[in-house]
Structure formats: structure tokens, C-alpha cells
Amino acid sequence: MRRFVMVSTFVLIALAMVVTPVFAITGNWVVDNEHPYVGLVAFYDVNGEFVWRCSGSLISRPSS
């Protein structure tokens, strides 16, 4: 019984970790191909070969 409780607890925690990020994308979505205030950075090694990229989006309009 104790093992069942421990496994169930682990499964619930893992499920919460997977489901929680979904709430971050449910509000204020825009039509596809419209990505206001997005930044992209690309990284290259010393030989000029592409290594990886990272992007992000501001959560509010920048002040002018």
C-alpha cells in the first residue's frame, strides 16, 4: 500500500509538471504567422558553424 501511495504521488507530481506549462499559452494568442515582439538569437561556433538558437517573446508592449 505504501508503494502504491508513493508511485501515485510521483505520477501526480509528474503530471502537474507537464500540464502546468499549458496554462501559459492559453490566453491572448494571435493568428499563426503573427508574432509581435519576438526576439531570436543564433549561436555559432568558432568555425562559423550553426550550433543552436533560442527565441523569446515579450509579455507586454515595450515602452516608447
C-alpha positions as CSV (number, residue, x, y, z in Angstrom):
1,M,0.0,0.0,0.0
2,R,2.8,2.4,0.9
3,R,4.5,1.8,-2.5
4,F,1.2,2.5,-4.3
5,V,0.8,5.8,-2.5
6,M,4.4,6.8,-3.4
7,V,4.0,5.8,-7.0
8,S,0.7,7.6,-7.2
9,T,2.2,10.7,-5.7
10,F,5.1,10.7,-8.1
11,V,2.7,10.3,-11.1
12,L,0.6,13.2,-9.9
13,I,3.6,15.4,-9.5
14,A,4.9,14.5,-12.9
15,L,1.5,15.1,-14.4
16,A,1.3,18.5,-12.8
17,M,4.7,19.5,-14.1
18,V,3.6,18.5,-17.7
19,V,0.1,20.1,-17.5
20,T,1.1,23.4,-15.7
21,P,3.0,25.0,-18.6
22,V,-0.1,24.7,-20.8
23,F,-1.7,27.5,-18.9
24,A,1.0,29.9,-20.1
25,I,-0.2,29.6,-23.7
26,T,-4.0,29.7,-23.3
27,G,-4.5,33.5,-23.2
28,N,-4.0,36.3,-25.7
29,W,-3.0,34.1,-28.6
30,V,-2.6,35.6,-32.0
31,V,-3.2,34.3,-35.5
32,D,-0.4,32.0,-36.8
33,N,2.4,33.8,-38.5
34,E,1.9,36.8,-36.4
35,H,4.5,37.0,-33.6
36,P,4.7,40.5,-32.2
37,Y,7.7,41.4,-30.0
38,V,9.7,38.2,-30.6
39,G,13.4,38.0,-30.4
40,L,15.7,35.4,-31.8
41,V,19.4,34.7,-31.2
42,A,21.5,32.3,-33.1
43,F,24.8,30.8,-31.9
44,Y,27.8,29.8,-34.0
45,D,31.0,28.1,-33.0
46,V,34.5,29.4,-33.8
47,N,34.4,27.9,-37.3
48,G,31.2,29.7,-38.1
49,E,29.0,26.6,-38.0
50,F,25.5,27.0,-36.6
51,V,25.2,25.5,-33.1
52,W,21.8,26.3,-31.8
53,R,19.2,29.0,-31.5
54,C,16.9,30.4,-28.8
55,S,13.8,32.6,-29.1
56,G,11.6,34.5,-26.7
57,S,8.6,36.8,-26.6
58,L,7.9,39.9,-24.5
59,I,4.9,39.6,-22.3
60,S,3.9,43.2,-22.7
61,R,4.3,46.0,-25.3
62,P,7.7,47.8,-24.9
63,S,7.5,51.3,-23.6
64,S,8.5,54.0,-26.1
